[in-house]
Amino acid sequence: MNILDIYIKKLIPYAIDAYVHVFGEEYRSIIEERLNKLSWVYYSNIGGVESYVGFLKECK
């Protein structure tokens, strides 16, 4: 599990509410289903990767 998963999973309900606000309450179930099935792809620059490696070393 990626440490960033924790933060993104906490934000999914806010994303659902935003999409429902735009598309309407009648589409809530479809929006929830699709956002909960997404695979999140992360991008980190070299500094971000070094920071993540440092975090893993501290956890060890």
C-alpha distance matrix in Angstrom:
0.0 3.8 6.4 8.4 7.0 8.9 12.0 12.2 12.0 14.7 16.8 17.0 20.0 21.9 21.4 22.7 25.6 26.4 26.6 28.7 31.0 31.7 31.9 33.2 32.3 33.3 30.2 27.7 26.5 26.0 24.2 21.8 21.2 20.6 18.3 16.1 15.9 15.0 12.4 11.7 12.5 12.3 15.3 15.8 19.2 20.0 20.1 16.7 15.2 17.5 16.5 12.7 14.0 16.3 13.8 12.0 15.5 16.5 13.8 15.1
3.8 0.0 3.8 5.3 5.4 7.8 10.0 10.4 11.3 13.8 15.4 16.1 19.4 20.6 20.0 21.9 24.7 25.0 25.5 27.9 29.8 30.4 31.0 32.5 31.9 33.2 30.1 27.6 26.9 26.3 24.0 22.0 21.8 20.7 18.0 16.5 16.5 14.8 12.1 10.3 10.4 9.4 12.0 12.3 15.7 16.7 16.7 13.1 12.0 14.5 13.3 9.7 11.7 14.0 11.6 10.6 14.4 15.2 13.3 15.1
6.4 3.8 0.0 3.8 5.5 6.1 7.9 9.6 10.8 12.3 14.2 15.7 18.7 19.6 19.7 21.8 24.1 24.5 25.5 27.8 29.4 30.3 31.3 32.6 32.0 33.7 30.7 28.0 27.7 27.4 24.8 22.7 23.1 22.2 19.1 17.7 18.5 16.8 14.6 12.3 12.7 10.9 13.1 12.7 15.8 16.7 15.8 12.3 12.0 13.9 11.8 8.6 11.2 12.5 9.5 9.5 13.3 13.3 11.5 14.1
8.4 5.3 3.8 0.0 3.8 5.4 5.5 6.5 8.8 10.3 11.3 13.0 16.2 16.6 16.4 18.9 21.2 21.2 22.2 24.7 26.2 26.9 28.0 29.5 29.2 31.0 28.0 25.4 25.4 25.0 22.1 20.3 21.0 19.7 16.5 15.7 16.6 14.5 12.6 9.7 10.3 8.3 10.7 11.0 14.4 16.1 15.3 11.5 12.1 14.6 12.4 9.8 13.1 14.6 11.9 12.6 16.2 16.3 14.9 17.7
7.0 5.4 5.5 3.8 0.0 3.8 5.5 5.2 6.0 8.6 10.0 10.8 14.0 15.2 14.9 16.7 19.4 19.9 20.5 22.7 24.6 25.5 26.2 27.4 26.8 28.3 25.3 22.7 22.3 22.0 19.4 17.3 17.7 16.8 13.7 12.3 13.3 11.8 10.2 8.2 10.0 9.5 12.7 13.8 17.4 19.3 18.9 15.1 15.3 18.0 16.1 13.1 16.0 17.7 14.9 14.8 18.6 18.7 16.7 19.2
8.9 7.8 6.1 5.4 3.8 0.0 3.8 5.7 5.4 6.5 9.1 10.6 13.0 14.3 14.9 16.7 18.8 19.8 21.0 22.8 24.4 25.8 26.7 27.6 26.6 28.5 25.8 22.8 22.6 22.9 20.2 17.7 18.7 18.4 15.1 13.5 15.3 14.3 13.4 11.6 13.6 12.8 15.7 16.3 19.7 21.4 20.4 16.6 17.2 19.4 16.9 14.2 17.2 18.2 14.9 15.3 18.9 18.2 16.1 19.0
12.0 10.0 7.9 5.5 5.5 3.8 0.0 3.8 5.5 5.2 6.6 9.2 11.7 12.0 12.7 15.1 16.8 17.3 18.9 21.0 22.2 23.5 24.9 25.9 25.3 27.4 24.8 21.9 22.4 22.5 19.5 17.4 18.9 18.3 14.6 14.0 16.1 14.6 14.0 11.5 13.4 12.2 14.6 15.2 18.5 20.6 19.3 15.6 17.0 19.2 16.5 14.5 18.0 18.7 15.7 16.8 20.4 19.5 18.0 21.2
12.2 10.4 9.6 6.5 5.2 5.7 3.8 0.0 3.8 5.3 5.1 6.5 9.8 10.3 10.0 12.4 14.7 14.9 16.0 18.3 19.8 20.7 21.8 23.1 22.7 24.6 21.8 19.1 19.5 19.3 16.2 14.4 15.8 14.8 11.1 10.9 12.9 11.0 10.9 8.5 10.9 10.5 13.4 14.9 18.4 20.9 20.2 16.5 17.8 20.5 18.3 16.2 19.6 20.9 18.2 19.0 22.6 22.3 20.7 23.6
12.0 11.3 10.8 8.8 6.0 5.4 5.5 3.8 0.0 3.8 5.4 5.4 8.1 10.0 10.2 11.5 13.9 15.1 15.9 17.5 19.5 20.9 21.5 22.3 21.3 23.1 20.4 17.4 17.3 17.6 14.9 12.4 13.7 13.5 10.0 8.7 11.3 10.6 11.0 9.9 13.0 13.3 16.6 18.2 21.8 24.2 23.5 19.8 20.6 23.3 21.1 18.6 21.7 23.0 19.9 20.3 24.0 23.6 21.4 24.2
14.7 13.8 12.3 10.3 8.6 6.5 5.2 5.3 3.8 0.0 3.8 5.7 7.0 8.3 9.8 11.3 12.8 14.2 15.9 17.2 18.6 20.5 21.6 22.0 20.9 23.2 20.9 17.7 18.2 19.0 16.1 13.6 15.7 15.8 12.3 11.4 14.5 13.9 14.7 13.2 16.1 15.8 18.6 19.8 23.2 25.6 24.4 20.8 22.1 24.4 21.8 19.7 23.0 23.8 20.6 21.5 25.0 24.0 22.1 25.2
16.8 15.4 14.2 11.3 10.0 9.1 6.6 5.1 5.4 3.8 0.0 3.8 5.6 5.4 6.5 8.9 10.2 10.9 12.7 14.5 15.6 17.2 18.6 19.4 18.8 21.3 18.9 16.0 17.1 17.5 14.1 12.4 14.9 14.4 10.7 11.0 14.1 13.0 14.1 12.4 15.1 15.0 17.5 19.1 22.3 25.1 24.1 20.6 22.3 24.9 22.4 20.6 24.2 25.1 22.2 23.4 26.9 26.1 24.6 27.7
17.0 16.1 15.7 13.0 10.8 10.6 9.2 6.5 5.4 5.7 3.8 0.0 3.9 5.4 5.0 6.2 8.7 9.8 10.6 12.2 14.2 15.5 16.3 17.0 16.3 18.3 15.7 12.8 13.5 13.8 10.6 8.7 11.1 10.8 7.1 7.5 10.8 10.2 12.2 11.3 14.7 15.5 18.4 20.5 23.9 26.9 26.3 22.7 24.1 26.9 24.8 22.7 26.0 27.4 24.5 25.2 28.9 28.4 26.6 29.5
20.0 19.4 18.7 16.2 14.0 13.0 11.7 9.8 8.1 7.0 5.6 3.9 0.0 3.8 5.4 5.0 6.2 8.6 10.0 10.4 12.2 14.4 15.2 15.1 13.9 16.3 14.3 11.0 12.2 13.4 10.4 8.3 11.5 12.1 9.1 9.4 13.1 13.2 15.7 15.1 18.5 19.3 22.1 24.1 27.4 30.4 29.5 26.0 27.5 30.2 27.8 25.9 29.2 30.3 27.3 28.1 31.7 30.9 29.0 32.0
21.9 20.6 19.6 16.6 15.2 14.3 12.0 10.3 10.0 8.3 5.4 5.4 3.8 0.0 3.8 5.4 5.1 6.2 8.7 9.8 10.5 12.7 14.3 14.6 14.1 17.0 15.2 12.3 14.4 15.2 11.7 10.8 14.2 14.0 10.9 12.2 15.5 14.9 17.1 15.9 18.9 19.2 21.5 23.4 26.4 29.5 28.5 25.2 27.2 29.8 27.4 25.9 29.4 30.3 27.5 28.8 32.3 31.4 29.9 33.1
21.4 20.0 19.7 16.4 14.9 14.9 12.7 10.0 10.2 9.8 6.5 5.0 5.4 3.8 0.0 3.8 5.4 5.0 6.3 8.6 9.8 10.9 12.2 13.4 13.6 15.9 13.4 11.2 13.2 13.1 9.3 9.2 12.3 11.3 8.2 10.5 13.3 12.2 14.7 13.6 16.5 17.3 19.6 22.0 25.0 28.3 27.8 24.5 26.3 29.3 27.2 25.6 29.1 30.4 27.9 28.9 32.6 32.1 30.6 33.6
22.7 21.9 21.8 18.9 16.7 16.7 15.1 12.4 11.5 11.3 8.9 6.2 5.0 5.4 3.8 0.0 3.8 5.4 5.3 6.1 8.5 10.0 10.4 10.9 10.4 12.5 10.1 7.5 9.6 9.9 6.4 6.1 9.7 9.6 7.3 9.3 12.4 12.3 15.4 15.3 18.6 19.9 22.6 25.1 28.3 31.6 31.2 27.8 29.3 32.3 30.3 28.4 31.8 33.3 30.5 31.3 35.0 34.5 32.7 35.6
25.6 24.7 24.1 21.2 19.4 18.8 16.8 14.7 13.9 12.8 10.2 8.7 6.2 5.1 5.4 3.8 0.0 3.8 5.5 5.0 6.1 8.7 9.9 9.6 9.1 12.2 10.8 8.3 11.3 12.3 9.2 9.2 12.9 13.1 11.1 13.0 16.2 16.1 19.1 18.6 21.7 22.7 25.1 27.4 30.4 33.6 32.9 29.7 31.6 34.4 32.1 30.5 34.1 35.2 32.4 33.5 37.1 36.3 34.7 37.8
26.4 25.0 24.5 21.2 19.9 19.8 17.3 14.9 15.1 14.2 10.9 9.8 8.6 6.2 5.0 5.4 3.8 0.0 3.8 5.5 5.1 6.5 8.8 9.8 10.7 13.6 11.9 10.4 13.5 13.6 10.1 11.2 14.6 13.8 11.7 14.4 17.1 16.3 19.1 18.2 20.8 21.6 23.6 25.9 28.7 32.1 31.5 28.5 30.6 33.5 31.4 30.1 33.7 34.9 32.4 33.7 37.3 36.7 35.3 38.4
26.6 25.5 25.5 22.2 20.5 21.0 18.9 16.0 15.9 15.9 12.7 10.6 10.0 8.7 6.3 5.3 5.5 3.8 0.0 3.8 5.3 5.1 6.0 7.8 9.2 11.3 8.9 8.2 11.2 10.5 7.2 9.4 12.3 11.2 9.9 13.1 15.3 14.6 17.8 17.5 20.2 21.7 23.8 26.5 29.3 32.9 32.7 29.6 31.4 34.6 32.8 31.2 34.7 36.2 33.8 34.8 38.5 38.2 36.7 39.6
28.7 27.9 27.8 24.7 22.7 22.8 21.0 18.3 17.5 17.2 14.5 12.2 10.4 9.8 8.6 6.1 5.0 5.5 3.8 0.0 3.8 5.4 5.1 4.9 5.5 8.2 6.7 5.8 9.5 9.8 7.4 9.2 12.4 12.4 11.7 14.2 16.7 16.8 20.3 20.4 23.4 24.9 27.2 29.9 32.9 36.3 36.0 32.8 34.6 37.7 35.7 34.1 37.5 39.0 36.3 37.2 40.9 40.5 38.7 41.7
31.0 29.8 29.4 26.2 24.6 24.4 22.2 19.8 19.5 18.6 15.6 14.2 12.2 10.5 9.8 8.5 6.1 5.1 5.3 3.8 0.0 3.8 5.9 5.7 7.3 10.4 9.9 9.4 13.1 13.5 11.0 12.8 16.1 15.9 14.8 17.5 20.0 19.8 22.9 22.6 25.3 26.4 28.3 30.8 33.5 37.0 36.5 33.5 35.6 38.6 36.5 35.2 38.8 40.0 37.4 38.7 42.3 41.6 40.2 43.3
31.7 30.4 30.3 26.9 25.5 25.8 23.5 20.7 20.9 20.5 17.2 15.5 14.4 12.7 10.9 10.0 8.7 6.5 5.1 5.4 3.8 0.0 3.8 5.9 8.9 11.1 9.9 10.6 14.1 13.5 11.1 13.8 16.5 15.5 14.9 18.1 20.0 19.4 22.5 22.2 24.6 25.9 27.6 30.3 32.8 36.5 36.3 33.4 35.5 38.6 36.8 35.6 39.1 40.5 38.3 39.5 43.1 42.7 41.4 44.4
31.9 31.0 31.3 28.0 26.2 26.7 24.9 21.8 21.5 21.6 18.6 16.3 15.2 14.3 12.2 10.4 9.9 8.8 6.0 5.1 5.9 3.8 0.0 3.8 7.1 8.1 6.7 8.5 11.7 10.7 9.2 12.4 14.6 13.8 14.1 17.2 18.8 18.7 22.1 22.4 25.0 26.8 28.8 31.8 34.5 38.1 38.1 35.2 36.9 40.2 38.5 37.0 40.4 42.1 39.7 40.6 44.3 44.1 42.5 45.3
33.2 32.5 32.6 29.5 27.4 27.6 25.9 23.1 22.3 22.0 19.4 17.0 15.1 14.6 13.4 10.9 9.6 9.8 7.8 4.9 5.7 5.9 3.8 0.0 3.8 5.5 5.9 7.3 10.7 10.9 10.0 12.5 15.0 15.2 15.5 18.0 20.0 20.5 24.1 24.6 27.4 29.2 31.4 34.3 37.1 40.7 40.5 37.4 39.1 42.3 40.5 38.8 42.2 43.8 41.2 42.0 45.7 45.3 43.6 46.5
32.3 31.9 32.0 29.2 26.8 26.6 25.3 22.7 21.3 20.9 18.8 16.3 13.9 14.1 13.6 10.4 9.1 10.7 9.2 5.5 7.3 8.9 7.1 3.8 0.0 3.8 5.4 5.3 8.5 10.1 9.6 11.1 13.7 14.8 15.1 17.0 19.3 20.4 24.0 24.7 27.9 29.8 32.3 35.1 38.1 41.5 41.2 37.9 39.5 42.6 40.6 38.8 42.1 43.6 40.8 41.5 45.2 44.7 42.7 45.5
33.3 33.2 33.7 31.0 28.3 28.5 27.4 24.6 23.1 23.2 21.3 18.3 16.3 17.0 15.9 12.5 12.2 13.6 11.3 8.2 10.4 11.1 8.1 5.5 3.8 0.0 3.8 5.7 7.6 8.7 9.7 11.5 13.2 14.4 15.7 17.4 19.1 20.6 24.3 25.6 28.8 31.0 33.6 36.6 39.7 43.2 43.2 39.8 41.1 44.4 42.6 40.6 43.8 45.5 42.7 43.2 46.9 46.6 44.5 47.1
30.2 30.1 30.7 28.0 25.3 25.8 24.8 21.8 20.4 20.9 18.9 15.7 14.3 15.2 13.4 10.1 10.8 11.9 8.9 6.7 9.9 9.9 6.7 5.9 5.4 3.8 0.0 3.8 5.7 5.4 6.1 8.6 10.1 10.8 12.2 14.2 15.7 17.0 20.7 22.0 25.1 27.5 30.1 33.2 36.4 39.8 40.0 36.6 37.8 41.2 39.6 37.4 40.6 42.5 39.8 40.2 43.9 43.8 41.7 44.3
27.7 27.6 28.0 25.4 22.7 22.8 21.9 19.1 17.4 17.7 16.0 12.8 11.0 12.3 11.2 7.5 8.3 10.4 8.2 5.8 9.4 10.6 8.5 7.3 5.3 5.7 3.8 0.0 3.8 5.5 5.1 6.0 8.5 10.0 10.5 12.0 14.2 15.6 19.3 20.4 23.8 25.9 28.8 31.7 34.9 38.2 38.1 34.7 35.9 39.1 37.3 35.1 38.3 40.0 37.1 37.5 41.3 40.9 38.8 41.4
26.5 26.9 27.7 25.4 22.3 22.6 22.4 19.5 17.3 18.2 17.1 13.5 12.2 14.4 13.2 9.6 11.3 13.5 11.2 9.5 13.1 14.1 11.7 10.7 8.5 7.6 5.7 3.8 0.0 3.8 5.5 5.2 6.1 8.6 10.1 10.6 12.4 14.6 18.3 20.0 23.6 26.0 29.1 32.1 35.5 38.6 38.8 35.2 36.0 39.3 37.6 35.1 38.1 39.9 37.1 37.1 40.9 40.7 38.3 40.7
26.0 26.3 27.4 25.0 22.0 22.9 22.5 19.3 17.6 19.0 17.5 13.8 13.4 15.2 13.1 9.9 12.3 13.6 10.5 9.8 13.5 13.5 10.7 10.9 10.1 8.7 5.4 5.5 3.8 0.0 3.8 5.5 5.2 6.2 8.6 10.0 10.8 12.6 16.4 18.3 21.6 24.3 27.3 30.5 33.8 37.0 37.5 34.0 34.7 38.2 36.8 34.3 37.2 39.4 36.8 36.7 40.5 40.6 38.3 40.6
24.2 24.0 24.8 22.1 19.4 20.2 19.5 16.2 14.9 16.1 14.1 10.6 10.4 11.7 9.3 6.4 9.2 10.1 7.2 7.4 11.0 11.1 9.2 10.0 9.6 9.7 6.1 5.1 5.5 3.8 0.0 3.8 5.5 5.3 6.1 8.4 10.0 10.9 14.7 15.9 19.2 21.6 24.4 27.5 30.8 34.1 34.3 30.9 31.9 35.3 33.8 31.5 34.6 36.6 34.0 34.2 38.0 38.0 36.0 38.4
21.8 22.0 22.7 20.3 17.3 17.7 17.4 14.4 12.4 13.6 12.4 8.7 8.3 10.8 9.2 6.1 9.2 11.2 9.4 9.2 12.8 13.8 12.4 12.5 11.1 11.5 8.6 6.0 5.2 5.5 3.8 0.0 3.8 5.5 5.4 6.0 8.5 10.3 13.8 15.2 18.8 21.0 24.2 27.1 30.5 33.6 33.7 30.1 30.9 34.1 32.4 30.0 33.0 34.8 32.0 32.1 35.9 35.7 33.4 35.9
21.2 21.8 23.1 21.0 17.7 18.7 18.9 15.8 13.7 15.7 14.9 11.1 11.5 14.2 12.3 9.7 12.9 14.6 12.3 12.4 16.1 16.5 14.6 15.0 13.7 13.2 10.1 8.5 6.1 5.2 5.5 3.8 0.0 3.8 5.7 5.4 6.3 9.0 12.5 14.8 18.3 21.0 24.3 27.4 30.9 33.9 34.3 30.7 31.1 34.5 33.1 30.3 33.0 35.2 32.5 32.2 36.0 36.2 33.7 35.9
20.6 20.7 22.2 19.7 16.8 18.4 18.3 14.8 13.5 15.8 14.4 10.8 12.1 14.0 11.3 9.6 13.1 13.8 11.2 12.4 15.9 15.5 13.8 15.2 14.8 14.4 10.8 10.0 8.6 6.2 5.3 5.5 3.8 0.0 3.8 5.5 5.2 6.5 10.2 12.3 15.6 18.5 21.6 24.8 28.2 31.3 32.0 28.5 29.0 32.5 31.4 28.7 31.5 33.8 31.4 31.2 35.0 35.4 33.2 35.4
18.3 18.0 19.1 16.5 13.7 15.1 14.6 11.1 10.0 12.3 10.7 7.1 9.1 10.9 8.2 7.3 11.1 11.7 9.9 11.7 14.8 14.9 14.1 15.5 15.1 15.7 12.2 10.5 10.1 8.6 6.1 5.4 5.7 3.8 0.0 3.8 5.4 5.4 8.9 10.0 13.5 15.9 19.1 22.1 25.6 28.7 29.0 25.5 26.2 29.6 28.2 25.7 28.7 30.8 28.3 28.3 32.1 32.4 30.3 32.7
16.1 16.5 17.7 15.7 12.3 13.5 14.0 10.9 8.7 11.4 11.0 7.5 9.4 12.2 10.5 9.3 13.0 14.4 13.1 14.2 17.5 18.1 17.2 18.0 17.0 17.4 14.2 12.0 10.6 10.0 8.4 6.0 5.4 5.5 3.8 0.0 3.8 5.6 8.6 10.3 14.0 16.4 19.9 22.7 26.3 29.1 29.4 25.7 26.0 29.3 27.8 25.0 27.8 29.9 27.2 26.8 30.6 30.8 28.4 30.6
15.9 16.5 18.5 16.6 13.3 15.3 16.1 12.9 11.3 14.5 14.1 10.8 13.1 15.5 13.3 12.4 16.2 17.1 15.3 16.7 20.0 20.0 18.8 20.0 19.3 19.1 15.7 14.2 12.4 10.8 10.0 8.5 6.3 5.2 5.4 3.8 0.0 3.8 6.6 9.5 12.9 15.9 19.3 22.4 26.0 28.7 29.5 25.9 25.8 29.2 28.3 25.3 27.7 30.2 27.8 27.1 30.8 31.5 29.1 30.9
15.0 14.8 16.8 14.5 11.8 14.3 14.6 11.0 10.6 13.9 13.0 10.2 13.2 14.9 12.2 12.3 16.1 16.3 14.6 16.8 19.8 19.4 18.7 20.5 20.4 20.6 17.0 15.6 14.6 12.6 10.9 10.3 9.0 6.5 5.4 5.6 3.8 0.0 3.8 6.2 9.4 12.5 15.8 19.1 22.6 25.4 26.3 22.8 22.8 26.4 25.6 22.8 25.3 27.9 25.8 25.3 29.1 29.9 27.8 29.8
12.4 12.1 14.6 12.6 10.2 13.4 14.0 10.9 11.0 14.7 14.1 12.2 15.7 17.1 14.7 15.4 19.1 19.1 17.8 20.3 22.9 22.5 22.1 24.1 24.0 24.3 20.7 19.3 18.3 16.4 14.7 13.8 12.5 10.2 8.9 8.6 6.6 3.8 0.0 3.8 6.5 9.8 13.2 16.3 19.9 22.4 23.6 20.1 19.8 23.4 22.8 19.9 22.2 25.0 23.1 22.4 26.1 27.2 25.3 27.0
11.7 10.3 12.3 9.7 8.2 11.6 11.5 8.5 9.9 13.2 12.4 11.3 15.1 15.9 13.6 15.3 18.6 18.2 17.5 20.4 22.6 22.2 22.4 24.6 24.7 25.6 22.0 20.4 20.0 18.3 15.9 15.2 14.8 12.3 10.0 10.3 9.5 6.2 3.8 0.0 3.8 6.4 9.9 13.0 16.5 19.3 20.1 16.7 16.7 20.3 19.6 17.0 19.6 22.3 20.5 20.2 23.9 24.9 23.3 25.3
12.5 10.4 12.7 10.3 10.0 13.6 13.4 10.9 13.0 16.1 15.1 14.7 18.5 18.9 16.5 18.6 21.7 20.8 20.2 23.4 25.3 24.6 25.0 27.4 27.9 28.8 25.1 23.8 23.6 21.6 19.2 18.8 18.3 15.6 13.5 14.0 12.9 9.4 6.5 3.8 0.0 3.8 6.8 10.1 13.5 16.2 17.6 14.4 14.2 17.9 17.8 15.4 17.8 20.7 19.5 19.2 22.7 24.1 23.0 24.7
12.3 9.4 10.9 8.3 9.5 12.8 12.2 10.5 13.3 15.8 15.0 15.5 19.3 19.2 17.3 19.9 22.7 21.6 21.7 24.9 26.4 25.9 26.8 29.2 29.8 31.0 27.5 25.9 26.0 24.3 21.6 21.0 21.0 18.5 15.9 16.4 15.9 12.5 9.8 6.4 3.8 0.0 3.8 6.6 10.2 12.9 13.9 10.7 10.8 14.6 14.3 12.2 14.9 17.5 16.5 16.8 20.1 21.4 20.7 22.6
15.3 12.0 13.1 10.7 12.7 15.7 14.6 13.4 16.6 18.6 17.5 18.4 22.1 21.5 19.6 22.6 25.1 23.6 23.8 27.2 28.3 27.6 28.8 31.4 32.3 33.6 30.1 28.8 29.1 27.3 24.4 24.2 24.3 21.6 19.1 19.9 19.3 15.8 13.2 9.9 6.8 3.8 0.0 3.8 6.8 9.9 11.3 8.7 9.2 12.9 13.1 11.9 14.4 17.0 16.7 17.3 20.2 21.7 21.7 23.5
15.8 12.3 12.7 11.0 13.8 16.3 15.2 14.9 18.2 19.8 19.1 20.5 24.1 23.4 22.0 25.1 27.4 25.9 26.5 29.9 30.8 30.3 31.8 34.3 35.1 36.6 33.2 31.7 32.1 30.5 27.5 27.1 27.4 24.8 22.1 22.7 22.4 19.1 16.3 13.0 10.1 6.6 3.8 0.0 3.8 6.6 7.6 5.1 6.0 9.4 9.8 9.3 11.7 13.9 14.1 15.2 17.7 19.1 19.6 21.4
19.2 15.7 15.8 14.4 17.4 19.7 18.5 18.4 21.8 23.2 22.3 23.9 27.4 26.4 25.0 28.3 30.4 28.7 29.3 32.9 33.5 32.8 34.5 37.1 38.1 39.7 36.4 34.9 35.5 33.8 30.8 30.5 30.9 28.2 25.6 26.3 26.0 22.6 19.9 16.5 13.5 10.2 6.8 3.8 0.0 3.8 5.5 5.2 6.3 8.7 9.9 10.7 12.4 14.3 15.4 16.7 18.5 20.1 21.3 22.9
20.0 16.7 16.7 16.1 19.3 21.4 20.6 20.9 24.2 25.6 25.1 26.9 30.4 29.5 28.3 31.6 33.6 32.1 32.9 36.3 37.0 36.5 38.1 40.7 41.5 43.2 39.8 38.2 38.6 37.0 34.1 33.6 33.9 31.3 28.7 29.1 28.7 25.4 22.4 19.3 16.2 12.9 9.9 6.6 3.8 0.0 3.8 5.4 5.2 6.2 8.6 9.9 10.6 12.3 14.2 15.4 16.5 18.4 20.0 21.2
20.1 16.7 15.8 15.3 18.9 20.4 19.3 20.2 23.5 24.4 24.1 26.3 29.5 28.5 27.8 31.2 32.9 31.5 32.7 36.0 36.5 36.3 38.1 40.5 41.2 43.2 40.0 38.1 38.8 37.5 34.3 33.7 34.3 32.0 29.0 29.4 29.5 26.3 23.6 20.1 17.6 13.9 11.3 7.6 5.5 3.8 0.0 3.8 5.5 5.1 6.1 8.6 9.9 10.5 12.2 14.3 15.3 16.5 18.5 20.1
16.7 13.1 12.3 11.5 15.1 16.6 15.6 16.5 19.8 20.8 20.6 22.7 26.0 25.2 24.5 27.8 29.7 28.5 29.6 32.8 33.5 33.4 35.2 37.4 37.9 39.8 36.6 34.7 35.2 34.0 30.9 30.1 30.7 28.5 25.5 25.7 25.9 22.8 20.1 16.7 14.4 10.7 8.7 5.1 5.2 5.4 3.8 0.0 3.8 5.5 5.1 6.2 8.6 9.8 10.5 12.4 14.3 15.3 16.6 18.5
15.2 12.0 12.0 12.1 15.3 17.2 17.0 17.8 20.6 22.1 22.3 24.1 27.5 27.2 26.3 29.3 31.6 30.6 31.4 34.6 35.6 35.5 36.9 39.1 39.5 41.1 37.8 35.9 36.0 34.7 31.9 30.9 31.1 29.0 26.2 26.0 25.8 22.8 19.8 16.7 14.2 10.8 9.2 6.0 6.3 5.2 5.5 3.8 0.0 3.8 5.4 5.0 6.1 8.5 9.7 10.5 12.3 14.2 15.3 16.6
17.5 14.5 13.9 14.6 18.0 19.4 19.2 20.5 23.3 24.4 24.9 26.9 30.2 29.8 29.3 32.3 34.4 33.5 34.6 37.7 38.6 38.6 40.2 42.3 42.6 44.4 41.2 39.1 39.3 38.2 35.3 34.1 34.5 32.5 29.6 29.3 29.2 26.4 23.4 20.3 17.9 14.6 12.9 9.4 8.7 6.2 5.1 5.5 3.8 0.0 3.8 5.4 5.1 6.1 8.6 9.9 10.5 12.4 14.3 15.4
16.5 13.3 11.8 12.4 16.1 16.9 16.5 18.3 21.1 21.8 22.4 24.8 27.8 27.4 27.2 30.3 32.1 31.4 32.8 35.7 36.5 36.8 38.5 40.5 40.6 42.6 39.6 37.3 37.6 36.8 33.8 32.4 33.1 31.4 28.2 27.8 28.3 25.6 22.8 19.6 17.8 14.3 13.1 9.8 9.9 8.6 6.1 5.1 5.4 3.8 0.0 3.8 5.5 5.0 6.2 8.7 9.9 10.6 12.5 14.4
12.7 9.7 8.6 9.8 13.1 14.2 14.5 16.2 18.6 19.7 20.6 22.7 25.9 25.9 25.6 28.4 30.5 30.1 31.2 34.1 35.2 35.6 37.0 38.8 38.8 40.6 37.4 35.1 35.1 34.3 31.5 30.0 30.3 28.7 25.7 25.0 25.3 22.8 19.9 17.0 15.4 12.2 11.9 9.3 10.7 9.9 8.6 6.2 5.0 5.4 3.8 0.0 3.8 5.4 5.0 6.3 8.7 9.9 10.6 12.5
14.0 11.7 11.2 13.1 16.0 17.2 18.0 19.6 21.7 23.0 24.2 26.0 29.2 29.4 29.1 31.8 34.1 33.7 34.7 37.5 38.8 39.1 40.4 42.2 42.1 43.8 40.6 38.3 38.1 37.2 34.6 33.0 33.0 31.5 28.7 27.8 27.7 25.3 22.2 19.6 17.8 14.9 14.4 11.7 12.4 10.6 9.9 8.6 6.1 5.1 5.5 3.8 0.0 3.8 5.4 5.1 6.2 8.7 9.9 10.6
16.3 14.0 12.5 14.6 17.7 18.2 18.7 20.9 23.0 23.8 25.1 27.4 30.3 30.3 30.4 33.3 35.2 34.9 36.2 39.0 40.0 40.5 42.1 43.8 43.6 45.5 42.5 40.0 39.9 39.4 36.6 34.8 35.2 33.8 30.8 29.9 30.2 27.9 25.0 22.3 20.7 17.5 17.0 13.9 14.3 12.3 10.5 9.8 8.5 6.1 5.0 5.4 3.8 0.0 3.8 5.4 5.1 6.3 8.7 9.9
13.8 11.6 9.5 11.9 14.9 14.9 15.7 18.2 19.9 20.6 22.2 24.5 27.3 27.5 27.9 30.5 32.4 32.4 33.8 36.3 37.4 38.3 39.7 41.2 40.8 42.7 39.8 37.1 37.1 36.8 34.0 32.0 32.5 31.4 28.3 27.2 27.8 25.8 23.1 20.5 19.5 16.5 16.7 14.1 15.4 14.2 12.2 10.5 9.7 8.6 6.2 5.0 5.4 3.8 0.0 3.8 5.4 5.2 6.3 8.8
12.0 10.6 9.5 12.6 14.8 15.3 16.8 19.0 20.3 21.5 23.4 25.2 28.1 28.8 28.9 31.3 33.5 33.7 34.8 37.2 38.7 39.5 40.6 42.0 41.5 43.2 40.2 37.5 37.1 36.7 34.2 32.1 32.2 31.2 28.3 26.8 27.1 25.3 22.4 20.2 19.2 16.8 17.3 15.2 16.7 15.4 14.3 12.4 10.5 9.9 8.7 6.3 5.1 5.4 3.8 0.0 3.8 5.4 5.0 6.3
15.5 14.4 13.3 16.2 18.6 18.9 20.4 22.6 24.0 25.0 26.9 28.9 31.7 32.3 32.6 35.0 37.1 37.3 38.5 40.9 42.3 43.1 44.3 45.7 45.2 46.9 43.9 41.3 40.9 40.5 38.0 35.9 36.0 35.0 32.1 30.6 30.8 29.1 26.1 23.9 22.7 20.1 20.2 17.7 18.5 16.5 15.3 14.3 12.3 10.5 9.9 8.7 6.2 5.1 5.4 3.8 0.0 3.8 5.4 5.1
16.5 15.2 13.3 16.3 18.7 18.2 19.5 22.3 23.6 24.0 26.1 28.4 30.9 31.4 32.1 34.5 36.3 36.7 38.2 40.5 41.6 42.7 44.1 45.3 44.7 46.6 43.8 40.9 40.7 40.6 38.0 35.7 36.2 35.4 32.4 30.8 31.5 29.9 27.2 24.9 24.1 21.4 21.7 19.1 20.1 18.4 16.5 15.3 14.2 12.4 10.6 9.9 8.7 6.3 5.2 5.4 3.8 0.0 3.8 5.4
13.8 13.3 11.5 14.9 16.7 16.1 18.0 20.7 21.4 22.1 24.6 26.6 29.0 29.9 30.6 32.7 34.7 35.3 36.7 38.7 40.2 41.4 42.5 43.6 42.7 44.5 41.7 38.8 38.3 38.3 36.0 33.4 33.7 33.2 30.3 28.4 29.1 27.8 25.3 23.3 23.0 20.7 21.7 19.6 21.3 20.0 18.5 16.6 15.3 14.3 12.5 10.6 9.9 8.7 6.3 5.0 5.4 3.8 0.0 3.8
15.1 15.1 14.1 17.7 19.2 19.0 21.2 23.6 24.2 25.2 27.7 29.5 32.0 33.1 33.6 35.6 37.8 38.4 39.6 41.7 43.3 44.4 45.3 46.5 45.5 47.1 44.3 41.4 40.7 40.6 38.4 35.9 35.9 35.4 32.7 30.6 30.9 29.8 27.0 25.3 24.7 22.6 23.5 21.4 22.9 21.2 20.1 18.5 16.6 15.4 14.4 12.5 10.6 9.9 8.8 6.3 5.1 5.4 3.8 0.0
